Amino acid sequence: MDLQSELLKSIWYAFTSLDVEQSGKVSKSQLKVLSHNLYTALNIPHDPVALEEHFKDNNNGPVSNQGYMPYLNKYILAKATEGTFSKETFDELCWTMTSKKNCKPSIQQGLCSHKDCFKLFCLFNLLSEDRYPLVIIQPELEYLLKKISSAMSLEWDGTLLEELLSQNAALQDGMSVWEFLEHLSAGQLLHVESKEAFGLALDDVFMEMYHNIIKKGYLLKKGHVRRNWQERWFVLKPSSVTYYVNEDLKEKKGELLLEESSVVEESPDKEGRRCLFCVKTPVRTYEMSASNMKQRIDWVQAMQTALRLKAEGKSALHHELKLSRRKQRETLQRSHSNQSTHSEPISVEAPQHSAPEQQGETESLEQHIESIIQKQREVEAKRKEEEKQEREKQQAVQRDLERQLEEAKEAKEKMTATLTEMEKEVQQQQKRRIHELELTQVKLEEALDAQIHARLQEDRIRQELEMQLAEEQRKLAELLFRQSQLESLAVRSQVDSSTATPPVVQRTEEEIPVHESPSSATPPSLQKPEDTVQHNTEVNQAATTQMLKHWKIQLNRLMKPITPGDKVEHLPVKPTCPRQGQALTSTEFLTKVQTGIAPEKGNGYNPSPTPEEEEQGS
């Protein structure tokens, strides 16, 4: 089927949508708008002069008596060139014009969305018969439904179609596109589990049949410059192989143009890659790797099909398949008609003799079809055998993986048990460690309390010693003060004795200390005045000198620094000591010196002066 016939089917829908009264006539203004849109969609330069010339007004009204078809063929279809416009955009324009009038809301509320309806509209035009009004016959409808079911990975059930055709006998001669959309959207032609799955399957079928994509999918491709392997999304058409970064088709990486001299071959495994094949062109060789053996066979066969179509000068695979199916049906119909008219050999022989060329063409066509069927059967048998081998390999690999999985599970269970035991042991060790740390903490707290108590005790003792030292310093100051008084008293006594006045003698005698010896005192009434004065002076001087010696000795002992004591045997304290462990007062000290208490051995206190001290005193 040529390009003009394909375009004419979509234009027929647009034209009939403008014929509201279904009279076969459309106003000139609507035809002008339609023509303008067709010019734009087909990327053809506008020719308004030719349009006005063709649609001249006449006495019968605003419609040209020549009809619209001649103008359409001459000025629009004859100028359309394949590859210069987007056919999908052209069909979408015609679909928009006709769907507003004919597409019912119940269709879009069912299985098919508006986008799905447009794709089915395009596929319907592709498979419809070349007669108007356009209809699709049962074999082509079954072919389309099988393709959609296969894309959904479902087995096609023809009972629904048979029931529908049996209920409506008018559909047996053919089904219009609106009837097709209505029954399919209502679920009367296919068993569909998911609306989304149906949409994805329809998209795959639409890309394959409408856009002439023989095959698409991911393959590993070896680079031409860097020689590394990269995963690319490949799209195979009858004339080229285009590859992209991924399946969204946004970033094109390259294109392989197929020529008649191109060759597709399988390659042995190398560089750690399996399922290799290559495409050899006059320019370069493309090396590719499929995911498994089945994919490699499918890709090699698809590329060989593309090369065959290229060699035959055909650009659309499904158009050729449609023509092949149509020829097969015509051949079968002729064979059935020949069998039905076998009882009339005379009437049959005449056309046979009259058309020997037609018989030869029919026989060659049948042989060609039979050879194609035979090749397809061989390829299918080979593919099934390879699938069986691949399935066995996959099952063996699966069993091996299951065994490894079981071993991994056992190892995981053992490791889990070991980890559980180790965790318990670690927890016990942590508990023991925590207990030991708690005991250590208690001991440290006790030691700290003891240290604090000892420190407090030490501070208390130090305070007591400081108090004793302060007391001793006070007493020392008092002694020094008394010593200064005694020295001043001695000086005054000497001065008084030199003057020798009786009142002074009388006062000096009164100031004699009580602790002097009674034998040294002589009653004044028994002595002479001169002797009395001399005697008193001598007594005062002797007493003063003796007191000064004792005070100096005591002062020297108090001023001696305190040094650590030697390890000597501690003697018991004499019970006669006035105060044990405490310093003596001045009165007690003088009394103790006067009475001549001898010190105990080992005691640090010695009231009697040493010879050196006596010499210093004298």
JOJO-V905804 format. One line per field, one symbol per residue. phi: phi as a letter, one per 40 degrees, with the letter a starting at -180 (. if undefined). Layout:
phi->???
This chain:
phi->.ccccccccccccccccccccfbgbbccccccccccccdcccfbccbcccccccbccbcchcbcccgcccccccbbccccbcgcaccccccccccccccccbccccccccccccccccccccccccccccabccbbccccccccccccccccgbccbccccccccccbcccccibcccccccccccgcbbcbcbcccccccccccccccccfccaaicacbcccbcgbcbcbcbbbbdbabbbbcaccgcbcbiabccbcccbbbcbccafgbbfcabbbbdcabbbbbccaccccccccccccccccccccgbbbccccccccccccccccccccccccbccbcccccdccccbccccccccccccccccccccccccccccccccccccccccccccccccccccccccccccccccccccccccccccccccccccccccccccccccccccccccccccccccccccccccccccccccccccccccccccccccfcccccccccccccccccccccbdcccbcccccccccccccccccccccccccccccccccccbdcccbcccccccccdbcgbcccccccccccccgcccccgcccbccccdccccccc
